[in-house]
Amino acid sequence: METADVVIIGSGIVGSSVAYHLAQAGCTNVLVIEREAHQGKGSTGKSMGGVRAQFSTPVNIQMSRYSIDFFSRFDEVVGHPADYRAHGYLFCATSESHLAYLQANRERQISLGVNNVEWVSPGEIQAIVPQLRTDDILGGTFCPTDGFVDPHSVMMGFMLNARERGARLWLSGLDGKAEPFRTSGRQSRIAGVMTTRGRVSTRVVVNAAGAWAAGVAKMAGAELPVEPLRRQLVPTEPFDQLPKRFPMVIDMSTGFHFRREGKGILLAWNDPAETPGFKMEFDATFVEKILTRAASRVPVLAEAEVNPRRAWAGLYEMTPDHHAIIGPAPNVKGLYFVNGFSGHGVMHSPASGRIAADLILSGHSDLIDAAQLSVERFAEGKLLEETAVL
Ligand SMILES: Cc1cc2nc3c(=O)[nH]c(=O)nc-3n(C[C@H](O)[C@H](O)[C@H](O)COP(=O)(O)OP(=O)(O)OC[C@H]3O[C@@H](n4cnc5c(N)ncnc54)[C@H](O)[C@@H]3O)c2cc1C
């Protein structure tokens, strides 16, 4: 029978980062199992690649701070490219309440060491993106080290490095016909995993199954409050009426945001009418909804061409308080969660892999107080609530 010190279920950016951080800490008998024919078919391959430290809660700010620093050194440390581009995130406020919100966030960000978040006036915003309609913009914040990475490249870099150190990747899923998890003892404890390639003996399983994580947890007899929520992105055809380089711009009046993607522009908007479910298909009616918001904030975008066949949909993995769940499952010994990133799994992948590896190997992490992210917080009423969700 195969044996592994740790089995990771899911080879997206999060599972790959956990494998990397374990291997890097010397735990190299790691097996990653992925049910798809290749890596990146989950949310990682659908992501917008945005990374930002401009969050509202200390734990998200701390995770971003660690992760952005990691991305800036990724190529050298991991030996593969992350394509980190520090083009910044620009939040644009159109009401006094937005301004107060950005002000409170900025103070918290600075107090936690992110001291390069700048206040920008409407005139400065106009200078960054002259095509923006700024008549109702009161001000905003800009952080120059926020920006973008290539999620596929980061995922591959983590996994290739882990494999160079001895970790293994099997393209095989959990075997649904058999009991996928073998547990032993009076208190349920992981003893093995049944995969479509056979049984693997292990005492530690990491759930890194993204939007599918609640189903994987259930197979092991654990509850995990993670729900899939569709998220759609619309790229324009080549468009030269906006600068070649500009930050991710967020219109706080609607939540519409956009950035340059090659020769075109990538348009994003969180449709409040969306409901949870495994909806993977792109809804063509979304194009008009997003173009209306786009043209209202950036009038020249009314002239952008869009081919709906190039637009796509993917899944956010939502938790009730929009924060990740990282740590051991309370009722199944040896099962660890690294789930529920609520749309921030790419940007937080370095920190989450590091925290998960720390918890597995030593029971604690000095990166953050990991108890805050435990699944028990929901039963204990200690919700964190992130409001800066895009
Ligand atoms: C449109 C869109 C835009 C986004 N934009 C951003 C952004 O700008 N910045 C950001 O930080 N985040 C963004 N996100 C969120 C981000 O993509 C996710 O949080 C992140 O990719 C989660 O990574 P993951 O590895 O946990 O999940 P995934 O990448 O989904 O990987 C999970 C893997 O588990 C596998 N799996 C599932 N069940 C099993 C099983 N039973 N057996 C074996 N394998 C299994 C799946 O096949 C999959 O490969 C975006 C998401 C979407 C959809």
The ligand as an ORCA input file, in Angstrom:
! r2SCAN-3c Opt
* xyz 0 1
  C     -13.795     34.852    -11.762
  C     -12.908     34.771    -10.544
  C     -12.028     35.811    -10.254
  C     -11.193     35.729     -9.139
  N     -10.314     36.747     -8.903
  C      -9.460     36.648     -7.850
  C      -8.471     37.656     -7.637
  O      -8.383     38.647     -8.378
  N      -7.617     37.495     -6.591
  C      -7.687     36.415     -5.742
  O      -6.903     36.333     -4.815
  N      -8.616     35.460     -5.930
  C      -9.493     35.547     -6.950
  N     -10.433     34.575     -7.151
  C     -10.537     33.495     -6.172
  C      -9.467     32.465     -6.388
  O      -9.458     32.064     -7.735
  C      -9.699     31.273     -5.467
  O      -9.883     31.734     -4.135
  C      -8.515     30.327     -5.490
  O      -8.209     29.962     -6.825
  C      -8.801     29.096     -4.655
  O      -7.760     28.185     -4.882
  P      -7.950     26.689     -4.440
  O      -6.676     25.997     -4.765
  O      -8.466     26.643     -3.052
  O      -9.162     26.162     -5.329
  P      -9.201     25.575     -6.881
  O      -8.284     26.336     -7.717
  O     -10.623     25.526     -7.202
  O      -8.590     24.147     -6.660
  C      -9.309     23.108     -6.027
  C      -8.943     21.823     -6.715
  O      -9.506     20.722     -6.003
  C      -9.857     19.742     -6.937
  N     -10.799     18.840     -6.312
  C     -12.050     19.116     -5.872
  N     -12.612     18.000     -5.347
  C     -11.690     17.008     -5.465
  C     -11.690     15.620     -5.116
  N     -12.768     15.041     -4.569
  N     -10.591     14.872     -5.382
  C      -9.496     15.462     -5.964
  N      -9.451     16.770     -6.325
  C     -10.541     17.526     -6.077
  C     -10.449     20.560     -8.079
  O     -10.462     19.819     -9.275
  C      -9.501     21.737     -8.140
  O      -8.442     21.537     -9.046
  C     -11.266     34.613     -8.269
  C     -12.146     33.570     -8.551
  C     -12.962     33.643     -9.682
  C     -13.894     32.511     -9.973
*
